[in-house]
Amino acid sequence: MATRFLSSLKAAVKESGIFPSYLARKRAAARFLRGSGLEIGELHFPLQVPSGVTVKYVDYVSREENIRKFPELDAASIVPTDYVEDGFTLASIPDCSQDFVIANHVLEHASNPLQVLSNWARGLRPGGTLFITVPIGSRCFDKGRPLTPLQHFIDDYELVRDGNPQSLDEKNRLHYREWLTISTPNSDARNRHYRNLSGEELESLVETMSAGKAEIHFHVFSRESFVTLLDYFTTCIRSDFSVKAVIRSRGGAESLAILERSPQAGR
């Protein structure tokens, strides 16, 4: 009896929004999501969507492999992988085939966010929705790293568009250095020694991560820089999209954005 009561109380507090919770995500999903679509990189914590909404899950690997990779997680909570697919490209997803794409804490892992936004947008039908959250750099282990300016995003996008991905790989070395010397020690006190790596030690680690294309938080956002990126995307790359809402979520630790493709697009 006591265990059930405590469990119910914990759930009620979580939903109340008194402490940083996922209530803003749940409310936004109820307001903006309809039909059927995709969620990228959800692993064991999928977005709560309203009744009647159908979600298929995208991950690099199968559910079985994720269970093996993450033994610390309850296997029952790990969602099935409907599409074993690169969530940054969605290459196997047909154009104009989805009502929505959900990506919670995915975009900061992309080395070329404007291209990734374009890839997600490609799969949406007219009237479709992009549901995106990013962590706020000053509120997570990226605290102390510089915010990524808009021109940096544009330069990355144009390098790849113009057939020069090697230059993007070289630029990413800076992000690996920041990750190793700031984010890594911030995330775990046992890694504080990373702040004091010698130049040779640091460059050796950067070389290893770069060669393996290690996935990190390449970019750091504030609410304002996130909005600036989305405004550029909807103005200069996909003018058939508009930003419908930018919502403070998890006590200000993340920013949630809703982008919508015009219902008249393609007509």
RODO-2510 file (C-alpha; in nm, 4 decimals, decimal comma):
residues 267
     n   res          X          Y          Z
     1     m     0,0000     0,0000     0,0000
     2     a     0,2739     0,2467     0,0999
     3     t     0,4754     0,1638    -0,2120
     4     r     0,1758     0,2298    -0,4390
     5     f     0,1039     0,5570    -0,2581
     6     l     0,4627     0,6793    -0,2935
     7     s     0,4674     0,5803    -0,6579
     8     s     0,1431     0,7705    -0,7212
     9     l     0,2728     1,0734    -0,5307
    10     k     0,5951     1,0751    -0,7329
    11     a     0,3991     1,0607    -1,0586
    12     a     0,1671     1,3422    -0,9454
    13     v     0,4590     1,5680    -0,8504
    14     k     0,6308     1,4964    -1,1827
    15     e     0,3187     1,5883    -1,3779
    16     s     0,2486     1,8984    -1,1678
    17     g     0,5403     2,0946    -1,3062
    18     i     0,6482     2,1952    -0,9530
    19     f     0,9923     2,0527    -1,0320
    20     p     1,1515     2,0323    -1,3775
    21     s     0,9382     1,7766    -1,5569
    22     y     0,8318     1,6706    -1,9027
    23     l     0,4899     1,8315    -1,8708
    24     a     0,5658     2,0948    -2,1373
    25     r     0,6551     1,8199    -2,3857
    26     k     0,3354     1,6301    -2,3082
    27     r     0,1196     1,9413    -2,3474
    28     a     0,2894     2,0381    -2,6736
    29     a     0,2390     1,6872    -2,8085
    30     a    -0,1323     1,7035    -2,7235
    31     r    -0,1614     2,0418    -2,8924
    32     f     0,0396     1,9876    -3,2096
    33     l     0,0700     1,6170    -3,2979
    34     r    -0,1836     1,4319    -3,5105
    35     g    -0,1715     1,1299    -3,7395
    36     s     0,1363     0,9092    -3,7732
    37     g     0,5042     0,9892    -3,7681
    38     l     0,8533     0,9192    -3,6382
    39     e     1,0507     0,9667    -3,3189
    40     i     1,4295     0,9667    -3,3424
    41     g     1,6692     0,8399    -3,0769
    42     e     1,4123     0,7900    -2,8000
    43     l     1,5721     0,4691    -2,6616
    44     h     1,3834     0,4201    -2,3309
    45     f     1,1958     0,7478    -2,2876
    46     p     0,9546     0,8077    -2,5761
    47     l     0,7405     1,1175    -2,5926
    48     q     0,3931     1,0794    -2,4449
    49     v     0,1573     1,1422    -2,7360
    50     p    -0,2213     1,1817    -2,7351
    51     s    -0,4606     0,8973    -2,8021
    52     g    -0,4948     0,8151    -3,1706
    53     v    -0,1417     0,9292    -3,2604
    54     t     0,0850     0,6560    -3,4018
    55     v     0,4629     0,6718    -3,3565
    56     k     0,7304     0,4568    -3,5181
    57     y     1,0801     0,4656    -3,3750
    58     v     1,4095     0,5340    -3,5515
    59     d     1,7486     0,4259    -3,4173
    60     y     2,0887     0,3250    -3,5512
    61     v     2,0445    -0,0239    -3,4082
    62     s     1,7755    -0,2763    -3,3221
    63     r     1,6021    -0,2958    -2,9846
    64     e     1,7949    -0,6139    -2,9068
    65     e     2,1270    -0,4421    -2,9647
    66     n     2,0211    -0,1463    -2,7492
    67     i     1,9348    -0,3872    -2,4676
    68     r     2,2872    -0,5303    -2,4939
    69     k     2,4457    -0,1837    -2,5143
    70     f     2,2602    -0,0444    -2,2128
    71     p     2,2405    -0,3181    -1,9475
    72     e     2,1824    -0,0511    -1,6818
    73     l     1,8400     0,0277    -1,8334
    74     d     1,5242    -0,1705    -1,7728
    75     a     1,4941    -0,3760    -2,0905
    76     a     1,1153    -0,3479    -2,0797
    77     s     1,1413     0,0306    -2,1158
    78     i     1,3490     0,0195    -2,4371
    79     v     1,1248     0,0846    -2,7346
    80     p     1,1232    -0,1266    -3,0525
    81     t     1,3235     0,0031    -3,3465
    82     d     1,0840     0,0232    -3,6396
    83     y     1,3478     0,1725    -3,8684
    84     v     1,7155     0,0832    -3,8264
    85     e     1,8264     0,4075    -3,9830
    86     d     2,0531     0,7090    -3,9455
    87     g     1,8235     0,9541    -3,7707
    88     f     2,0193     1,2478    -3,9101
    89     t     1,9481     1,1546    -4,2727
    90     l     1,6281     0,9423    -4,2672
    91     a     1,7489     0,8162    -4,6043
    92     s     1,4985     0,5296    -4,6256
    93     i     1,1981     0,7467    -4,5356
    94     p     1,0026     0,8575    -4,8462
    95     d     0,9443     1,2250    -4,9123
    96     c     0,6198     1,3718    -4,7801
    97     s     0,5291     1,0504    -4,5972
    98     q     0,4984     1,1591    -4,2314
    99     d     0,2681     1,3791    -4,0277
   100     f     0,5409     1,4588    -3,7766
   101     v     0,9027     1,3996    -3,6781
   102     i     0,9985     1,4111    -3,3085
   103     a     1,3611     1,4713    -3,2093
   104     n     1,4259     1,5297    -2,8394
   105     h     1,7879     1,6177    -2,7612
   106     v     1,9088     1,5031    -3,1020
   107     l     1,9947     1,8210    -3,2933
   108     e     2,2876     1,9171    -3,0683
   109     h     2,4504     1,5839    -3,1638
   110     a     2,4442     1,6763    -3,5346
   111     s     2,7603     1,8284    -3,6770
   112     n     2,5529     1,9941    -3,9527
   113     p     2,2181     2,0953    -3,7965
   114     l     2,0820     2,2907    -4,0945
   115     q     2,1241     1,9864    -4,3182
   116     v     1,9643     1,7625    -4,0548
   117     l     1,6663     1,9964    -4,0260
   118     s     1,6364     1,9792    -4,4059
   119     n     1,6431     1,5992    -4,3963
   120     w     1,3697     1,5854    -4,1336
   121     a     1,1620     1,8408    -4,3221
   122     r     1,1850     1,6383    -4,6437
   123     g     0,9839     1,3546    -4,4915
   124     l     0,6891     1,5695    -4,3837
   125     r     0,3588     1,6041    -4,5626
   126     p     0,2062     1,9503    -4,6124
   127     g     0,0796     2,0536    -4,2708
   128     g     0,3359     1,8256    -4,1018
   129     t     0,5126     1,9090    -3,7754
   130     l     0,8701     1,9072    -3,6509
   131     f     0,8804     1,8638    -3,2713
   132     i     1,2343     1,9454    -3,1491
   133     t     1,3955     1,9994    -2,8111
   134     v     1,7535     2,1009    -2,7352
   135     p     1,9295     2,1336    -2,3995
   136     i     2,0256     2,4834    -2,2892
   137     g     2,4032     2,4923    -2,2656
   138     s     2,4233     2,6918    -1,9438
   139     r     2,1919     2,4402    -1,7727
   140     c     2,3727     2,1170    -1,8592
   141     f     2,7250     1,9741    -1,8652
   142     d     2,8079     2,2001    -2,1609
   143     k     2,8177     2,4991    -1,9239
   144     g     3,1308     2,6990    -1,9989
   145     r     3,1368     2,6193    -2,3702
   146     p     3,0697     2,9053    -2,6129
   147     l     2,7334     2,9188    -2,7858
   148     t     2,7445     2,8213    -3,1511
   149     p     2,6809     3,1363    -3,3582
   150     l     2,4519     3,1348    -3,6605
   151     q     2,7346     3,1928    -3,9074
   152     h     2,9044     2,8760    -3,7839
   153     f     2,5907     2,6743    -3,8680
   154     i     2,5695     2,8379    -4,2105
   155     d     2,9371     2,7738    -4,2867
   156     d     2,9008     2,4065    -4,1907
   157     y     2,5952     2,3671    -4,4121
   158     e     2,7621     2,5340    -4,7098
   159     l     3,0831     2,3324    -4,6775
   160     v     2,8913     2,0063    -4,7156
   161     r     2,6545     2,1459    -4,9788
   162     d     2,9523     2,2570    -5,1866
   163     g     3,1226     1,9175    -5,1648
   164     n     3,3827     1,9882    -4,8958
   165     p     3,2929     1,7626    -4,5992
   166     q     3,6604     1,7196    -4,5077
   167     s     3,6722     2,0839    -4,3995
   168     l     3,3726     2,0230    -4,1739
   169     d     3,5552     1,7271    -4,0192
   170     e     3,8493     1,9566    -3,9477
   171     k     3,6237     2,2183    -3,7878
   172     n     3,4687     1,9517    -3,5686
   173     r     3,8028     1,8990    -3,3985
   174     l     3,7368     2,2223    -3,2083
   175     h     3,4118     2,0747    -3,0747
   176     y     3,5923     1,7579    -2,9668
   177     r     3,8425     1,9713    -2,7731
   178     e     3,5593     2,1571    -2,5992
   179     w     3,3818     1,8317    -2,5233
   180     l     3,6913     1,6747    -2,3692
   181     t     3,8066     1,9736    -2,1643
   182     i     3,4684     2,1183    -2,0558
   183     s     3,1696     1,8861    -2,1057
   184     t     3,3452     1,5639    -2,0000
   185     p     3,4744     1,6893    -1,6631
   186     n     3,1453     1,8721    -1,5993
   187     s     2,9481     1,5519    -1,6511
   188     d     3,1371     1,3417    -1,3972
   189     a     3,3696     1,4478    -1,1152
   190     r     3,5838     1,1434    -1,1858
   191     n     3,6799     1,3069    -1,5173
   192     r     3,8079     1,6357    -1,3746
   193     h     4,1596     1,5490    -1,4853
   194     y     4,0491     1,6111    -1,8458
   195     r     4,0714     1,9830    -1,7701
   196     n     4,4472     1,9456    -1,7282
   197     l     4,5406     1,7282    -2,0232
   198     s     4,8688     1,8102    -2,1903
   199     g     4,8488     1,9385    -2,5450
   200     e     4,9799     1,6065    -2,6742
   201     e     4,7289     1,4014    -2,4700
   202     l     4,4418     1,6219    -2,5824
   203     e     4,5305     1,6061    -2,9506
   204     s     4,5683     1,2277    -2,9345
   205     l     4,2168     1,1943    -2,7932
   206     v     4,0810     1,4409    -3,0471
   207     e     4,2410     1,2421    -3,3284
   208     t     4,0831     0,9197    -3,2029
   209     m     3,7381     1,0780    -3,1701
   210     s     3,7621     1,2490    -3,5073
   211     a     3,8731     0,9317    -3,6862
   212     g     3,5839     0,7402    -3,5295
   213     k     3,3379     1,0251    -3,5888
   214     a     3,2411     1,0072    -3,2224
   215     e     2,8970     1,1479    -3,1490
   216     i     2,9013     1,4322    -2,8956
   217     h     2,7220     1,7592    -2,8348
   218     f     2,8810     1,9356    -3,1311
   219     h     2,6801     2,2506    -3,0718
   220     v     2,5671     2,4535    -2,7730
   221     f     2,2422     2,6492    -2,7605
   222     s     2,0663     2,9194    -2,5670
   223     r     1,6965     2,9782    -2,6270
   224     e     1,7839     3,2833    -2,8352
   225     s     2,0463     3,1086    -3,0488
   226     f     1,8083     2,8183    -3,1089
   227     v     1,5375     3,0568    -3,2290
   228     t     1,7902     3,2356    -3,4517
   229     l     1,8857     2,9044    -3,6152
   230     l     1,5213     2,8083    -3,6746
   231     d     1,4386     3,1528    -3,8140
   232     y     1,7242     3,1205    -4,0629
   233     f     1,6119     2,7714    -4,1608
   234     t     1,2528     2,8786    -4,2242
   235     t     1,3563     3,1975    -4,4062
   236     c     1,6532     3,0884    -4,6168
   237     i     1,6329     2,7102    -4,6602
   238     r     1,2725     2,5921    -4,6241
   239     s     1,0389     2,8881    -4,6599
   240     d     0,7443     2,6460    -4,6669
   241     f     0,8027     2,5974    -4,2918
   242     s     0,7255     2,8349    -4,0079
   243     v     0,8025     2,8386    -3,6362
   244     k     0,4697     2,7929    -3,4594
   245     a     0,5919     2,7922    -3,0987
   246     v     0,9068     2,8021    -2,8856
   247     i     0,8334     2,6771    -2,5353
   248     r     1,0324     2,6820    -2,2107
   249     s     1,0583     2,3248    -2,0886
   250     r     1,2016     2,1350    -1,7915
   251     g     1,2378     2,4451    -1,5778
   252     g     1,4315     2,6246    -1,8497
   253     a     1,6817     2,3419    -1,8976
   254     e     1,5604     2,2822    -2,2512
   255     s     1,3868     2,4692    -2,5287
   256     l     1,1050     2,3076    -2,7272
   257     a     1,0216     2,4230    -3,0784
   258     i     0,7338     2,3400    -3,3082
   259     l     0,7825     2,3929    -3,6823
   260     e     0,5005     2,3386    -3,9285
   261     r     0,5095     2,2829    -4,3005
   262     s     0,2525     2,4954    -4,4815
   263     p    -0,0648     2,2994    -4,5622
   264     q    -0,0491     2,4596    -4,9086
   265     a     0,3065     2,3424    -4,9779
   266     g     0,3469     2,1699    -5,3118
   267     r     0,0091     2,2792    -5,4460
***
